[in-house]
Amino acid sequence: MHIESYKTDVKTKEDASFIVVLLRFIISDCSMDFEIDDSNHILKIETNREIKEMVYGVFNKQGFYCQKL
């Protein structure tokens, strides 16, 4: 397993929770944690596979920005 980190523009716990629910629906075999209090609003995902495009797709569909670090 490795950890992928994403810088986001998600600012509220409600939006972060909503994004995590959507991501868990399409990437059910990963562990996720949102550090909403960090200045970069970091989403960390522990995974065994390439998921970047799926993560970008969820964020873009919901009108949020994210960038893999």
N, C-alpha and C positions, 0 to 999 in steps of 0.2 A: 504494500500500500504506500502511496505517497500523498502529500497534501498539496492541493492547488489553492492559491490565494487570489482573490479578485478585489480590486479597488472599485467601490460603487458610489452612487449618489443617493442611495437609500438613507433617509434621515430619521424615520420613525420606526419604533418597534413593531407597529401594526403592519407597515409595508414590508419590513424584514420578515415577519412571520408569514405573510401572504406569499412572498417570493419563495421561502423555504418550502411551504406546502406545495407550491407548483413544481419546484425542482424535485422534491421527493416523489411526486407522482410520476415523473418521467425518468428519474435517476434513483430508483429505490434501493440500490445496493451501496449507497454512499452514506458517510456520516458528515453532517453539516453543522457549522457554527457561524453565526453572524456576530461580529464585534461592532455593534452599532455605535458604541460610545467612543470608538477610535476615530480620529479625525478623518481617516480615509474610508470609514464604514466598510471594513474588511469582511468578506465572506470567505470562510475556509471550508474546503471540501476534501475529505479523505476518500481516495478512490483508487481503483486498480486499472482504470482505463481512461481513454481520452474523452473528456466531456465538455471541453471548452465551447464548441459550437452549440451544444444543447443549452449551456448556461447563457451564452450570448443571446440565443433565440428567446429564452424566457424573459430575460431582462428587456430586450428590445420590444417584444410584444406588449409588455406592461408599461412601456415608456420610460424605463430606467436605463442608466448607463452602467457598464461594468468593463473593467479591463484586467486581464490576467497579469499578475505580477510575477 
